[in-house]
Amino acid sequence: MLSSYDLTSFSKRLKTIRKSLGYSQNDVADETGVNSDTLRRLENGMSVPRFDTLEVLSRFYKENLILLLDSYKISTELSYFYDLVDYHMVNEDIESLRNSIKTFHLYIKQDNLRMVDAREVEQLDYFFQGLELSYNANDHSSTELFEKALKLTITHFKLDNWSHFKYNFLEIRILLSLAAVQGNLRNCELSTSILNYILNYLDPSPHSKFYEKVLIVKCYGILAYNYHRLDNHKQAIKYSDLGIQFCIDHSILSNLHFVLFRKGVALYNLNDKSYEIYIEQAINLLKIQEKHALSNTVQKYLDTFRENKRS
């Protein structure tokens, strides 16, 4: 995630360092290649500096500005909303998400946000709105919002050049959401490429946070779905099995139904009679978790598959 800082104090310190060395802003711009407008904004507390900008200035000022900036980090209530990011990505509860959005909008109307990077607030806002639209299957509009969110911190981001950049905590979640909606839009190759990148980013170790583990299962499930859409059912089984095994290894129930169902669908398309076992397991798991609407939906798929086999 973006961190929030006392930018006013940091900018004053940055200006003091420059003046103590006898440099004007133009001198620094000429010698480092850092844009003079960027310097002006940094010294007026108008933006959080990029990591590469701090590296360049650190060498020129002969002071570790990255550590200096970190000393001006402040605690923020935004951490509460960051904690909700993975929760809403995993649970897909539209009413809960809408309540979180209302709470977030009430929070950002407060007068005590002057030390919070405005991009951080706007990026979270775009993300939550995009997530709500994606729950409602409005994939084109949610794609636009997710792209806007990423462009706030990755200026030149486009879907066709997504692999050119590195991503932080929130950016990787936005990218995952983009991959999911691209799969829904049948841009399966693009979605699959992004998801494999994200799997390499997320921490699969026993020490990772619970919701990060569930996001890994979600990636496997979406990958299986993408290969189902591409009629490559053996690959769908491969990623379903990876997701199922990951759930077993880490004692995870969340999203296990998704990979079980995807394996069942793949087996059905390969005319393997064992498909019913996996879909029934998904249904029973959903019932145990009291997700009755979803269990009914999966049951209808199973009934349809059985009817198709009989006919």
ZASEDO-365378 format. One line per field, with one value per residue (C-alpha): residue number from 0; residue in three letters; x negated, y negated, z. Coordinates in steps of 0.25 Angstrom, whole numbers, plus 2048, in hexadecimal, padded with zeros to 3 digits. Layout:
REM ZASEDO-365378
num <- (NUM/...)
residuo <- (ala/...)
x <- (X/...)
y <- (Y/...)
z <- (Z/...)
This chain:
REM ZASEDO-365378
num <- (0/1/2/3/4/5/6/7/8/9/10/11/12/13/14/15/16/17/18/19/20/21/22/23/24/25/26/27/28/29/30/31/32/33/34/35/36/37/38/39/40/41/42/43/44/45/46/47/48/49/50/51/52/53/54/55/56/57/58/59/60/61/62/63/64/65/66/67/68/69/70/71/72/73/74/75/76/77/78/79/80/81/82/83/84/85/86/87/88/89/90/91/92/93/94/95/96/97/98/99/100/101/102/103/104/105/106/107/108/109/110/111/112/113/114/115/116/117/118/119/120/121/122/123/124/125/126/127/128/129/130/131/132/133/134/135/136/137/138/139/140/141/142/143/144/145/146/147/148/149/150/151/152/153/154/155/156/157/158/159/160/161/162/163/164/165/166/167/168/169/170/171/172/173/174/175/176/177/178/179/180/181/182/183/184/185/186/187/188/189/190/191/192/193/194/195/196/197/198/199/200/201/202/203/204/205/206/207/208/209/210/211/212/213/214/215/216/217/218/219/220/221/222/223/224/225/226/227/228/229/230/231/232/233/234/235/236/237/238/239/240/241/242/243/244/245/246/247/248/249/250/251/252/253/254/255/256/257/258/259/260/261/262/263/264/265/266/267/268/269/270/271/272/273/274/275/276/277/278/279/280/281/282/283/284/285/286/287/288/289/290/291/292/293/294/295/296/297/298/299/300/301/302/303/304/305/306/307/308/309/310)
residuo <- (met/leu/ser/ser/tyr/asp/leu/thr/ser/phe/ser/lys/arg/leu/lys/thr/ile/arg/lys/ser/leu/gly/tyr/ser/gln/asn/asp/val/ala/asp/glu/thr/gly/val/asn/ser/asp/thr/leu/arg/arg/leu/glu/asn/gly/met/ser/val/pro/arg/phe/asp/thr/leu/glu/val/leu/ser/arg/phe/tyr/lys/glu/asn/leu/ile/leu/leu/leu/asp/ser/tyr/lys/ile/ser/thr/glu/leu/ser/tyr/phe/tyr/asp/leu/val/asp/tyr/his/met/val/asn/glu/asp/ile/glu/ser/leu/arg/asn/ser/ile/lys/thr/phe/his/leu/tyr/ile/lys/gln/asp/asn/leu/arg/met/val/asp/ala/arg/glu/val/glu/gln/leu/asp/tyr/phe/phe/gln/gly/leu/glu/leu/ser/tyr/asn/ala/asn/asp/his/ser/ser/thr/glu/leu/phe/glu/lys/ala/leu/lys/leu/thr/ile/thr/his/phe/lys/leu/asp/asn/trp/ser/his/phe/lys/tyr/asn/phe/leu/glu/ile/arg/ile/leu/leu/ser/leu/ala/ala/val/gln/gly/asn/leu/arg/asn/cys/glu/leu/ser/thr/ser/ile/leu/asn/tyr/ile/leu/asn/tyr/leu/asp/pro/ser/pro/his/ser/lys/phe/tyr/glu/lys/val/leu/ile/val/lys/cys/tyr/gly/ile/leu/ala/tyr/asn/tyr/his/arg/leu/asp/asn/his/lys/gln/ala/ile/lys/tyr/ser/asp/leu/gly/ile/gln/phe/cys/ile/asp/his/ser/ile/leu/ser/asn/leu/his/phe/val/leu/phe/arg/lys/gly/val/ala/leu/tyr/asn/leu/asn/asp/lys/ser/tyr/glu/ile/tyr/ile/glu/gln/ala/ile/asn/leu/leu/lys/ile/gln/glu/lys/his/ala/leu/ser/asn/thr/val/gln/lys/tyr/leu/asp/thr/phe/arg/glu/asn/lys/arg/ser)
x <- (800/7FC/7F7/7FC/7F2/7F0/7ED/7ED/7E1/7DA/7DB/7D5/7C9/7C7/7C6/7BC/7B3/7B3/7B0/7A5/79E/79F/7A8/7B4/7BF/7BA/7AC/7B2/7BA/7AE/7A5/7AF/7B9/7C4/7CF/7CF/7DE/7DC/7D2/7DC/7E7/7DF/7DA/7E8/7ED/7F6/7F3/7EC/7DF/7DD/7D2/7C9/7CA/7C5/7BA/7B5/7B6/7AF/7A3/7A2/7A5/79D/7A8/7B1/7BE/7C6/7C3/7C6/7D3/7D6/7D4/7DF/7E9/7F6/800/80E/81C/81B/814/822/827/81A/81E/82B/825/822/82E/837/82F/831/83F/846/851/858/860/853/84B/856/855/846/847/851/848/83C/843/847/838/833/83C/835/82C/820/81B/811/805/80A/806/812/80E/810/81E/822/81C/823/830/82E/82B/837/840/83A/83C/84B/84D/845/84F/85A/854/851/844/841/844/83C/830/830/830/825/81D/81F/81B/80E/80B/80B/7FE/7F9/7FB/7F8/800/808/80D/805/7F8/7FB/7EF/7E6/7E8/7E6/7F2/7F4/7FF/80B/807/805/813/819/811/817/825/822/81D/82A/833/82A/82D/83C/83A/833/826/821/812/810/817/80F/802/805/80A/7FD/7F5/7FE/7FC/7ED/7EF/7F8/7F2/7F6/7EE/7F5/7F1/7F9/806/813/819/80C/80D/81C/818/80F/81A/822/817/817/826/827/81B/824/830/827/823/831/835/82A/82F/822/828/81B/815/821/820/811/814/820/817/80C/817/81D/810/80C/819/816/807/80B/819/821/830/832/833/831/83F/83A/82F/837/842/838/832/840/843/836/838/847/842/838/843/83D/848/841/845/851/848/841/84D/855/849/84A/859/857/84C/855/860/857/852/861/85F/86D/86F/862/864/871/86B/860/86B/872/866/864/873/871/864/86C/877/86E/867/874/879)
y <- (800/7F2/7EC/7DF/7D5/7C8/7C2/7B3/7B6/7BF/7B5/7AA/7B4/7B7/7A8/7A5/7B0/7AA/79C/7A1/7A6/799/79E/798/7A1/79E/7A3/7B0/7B2/7AF/7B9/7C4/7C4/7C3/7BA/7AC/7AD/7BA/7B3/7A8/7B1/7B9/7AD/7A8/7B5/7B7/7C5/7D2/7D4/7E0/7EA/7E8/7D9/7DA/7E3/7D9/7CD/7D6/7D7/7C8/7C4/7CF/7D2/7DE/7D7/7E4/7E6/7D8/7D9/7E5/7DD/7D4/7E0/7DE/7E7/7E6/7EC/7F0/7FC/801/800/807/812/813/814/823/826/820/827/834/834/82D/828/81C/817/817/810/805/803/802/7F8/7EF/7F0/7EC/7E0/7DB/7DC/7D5/7C9/7C6/7BA/7C2/7C8/7BD/7C6/7D2/7D3/7CF/7DA/7E5/7E0/7DF/7ED/7F4/7ED/7F1/7FF/801/7FB/804/811/80D/80C/819/820/81B/821/813/817/80C/801/808/809/7FA/7F8/802/7FB/7ED/7F2/7F8/7EC/7E3/7EA/7F0/7E4/7EC/7F8/7FF/80D/810/80C/811/81A/80E/809/80E/80E/80B/811/80A/80A/819/81A/811/818/825/81F/81B/829/82E/825/827/836/833/82A/837/830/83D/83D/82F/833/840/838/82E/839/841/835/832/840/83E/831/837/83E/84D/850/854/847/83F/838/840/837/837/846/846/83C/847/851/846/845/854/854/848/84F/85C/854/84D/85B/860/854/858/866/86B/873/87B/86E/86A/877/874/866/86B/876/86C/864/870/875/867/866/874/870/863/868/85E/85F/851/852/862/863/85B/864/871/86C/868/876/87C/874/877/886/885/87F/88B/895/899/89F/89B/88C/88E/891/883/87B/882/87F/870/870/876/86D/861/866/868/859/856/850/855/84C/850/85F/85F/859/864/86E/869/86B/879/87C/877/87F/88C/889/887/894/89B/895)
z <- (800/7FF/80D/813/817/81E/810/816/81F/815/80A/814/817/809/805/811/80C/7FE/803/80D/801/7FA/7EE/7E8/7E2/7D4/7D8/7DE/7D1/7C8/7D0/7D3/7C7/7D1/7CB/7D2/7D3/7DB/7E4/7E6/7EA/7F3/7FB/7FC/802/7F6/7F3/7F8/7F1/7E8/7ED/7E1/7E3/7F1/7ED/7E3/7ED/7F8/7EF/7EC/7FA/800/80A/80B/807/807/816/819/812/81A/827/823/821/829/82E/827/828/81A/81E/822/814/80F/818/811/803/804/80C/801/7F6/7FC/801/7F6/7FF/7F8/804/80D/802/801/810/80F/804/80C/818/80F/809/817/81B/80F/812/81F/820/826/819/815/818/810/802/7F9/7EF/7FA/7FD/7EE/7EB/7F6/7F2/7E3/7E7/7F0/7E6/7DB/7E4/7E6/7D7/7D5/7DF/7D6/7C9/7C4/7BF/7B5/7BF/7CA/7C1/7BF/7CE/7D1/7C6/7CB/7D9/7D4/7CB/7D8/7DD/7CF/7C6/7B9/7BC/7B1/7B1/7A5/7AC/7BA/7BA/7B9/7C8/7D6/7E0/7EF/7F8/7F3/7E5/7E4/7E9/7DF/7D4/7D9/7D8/7CA/7C6/7CC/7C3/7B7/7B8/7B9/7AC/7A6/7A5/7AB/7A6/7AC/7B9/7BA/7B9/7C3/7CD/7CB/7CF/7DB/7E0/7DF/7E8/7F3/7FE/7FF/80B/818/81E/815/819/818/80D/805/804/800/7F5/7F0/7F0/7E8/7DE/7DB/7DA/7D0/7C8/7C8/7C3/7B8/7B3/7B3/7AB/7A1/7A1/7A6/7B1/7B5/7B8/7C0/7C8/7CB/7D1/7D8/7DF/7E2/7E9/7F0/7F5/7FA/802/808/80B/812/818/810/80E/807/7F8/7F9/7F3/7E7/7E3/7E6/7DD/7D2/7D2/7D2/7C5/7BE/7C1/7BC/7AF/7AE/7B0/7BD/7C6/7D2/7D0/7D9/7E5/7E4/7E2/7ED/7F6/7F2/7F5/803/806/803/80B/817/815/814/806/802/7F6/7F0/7F3/7EC/7E0/7E0/7E2/7D5/7CD/7D3/7CF/7C1/7BF/7C4/7BB/7AF/7B2/7B2/7A5)
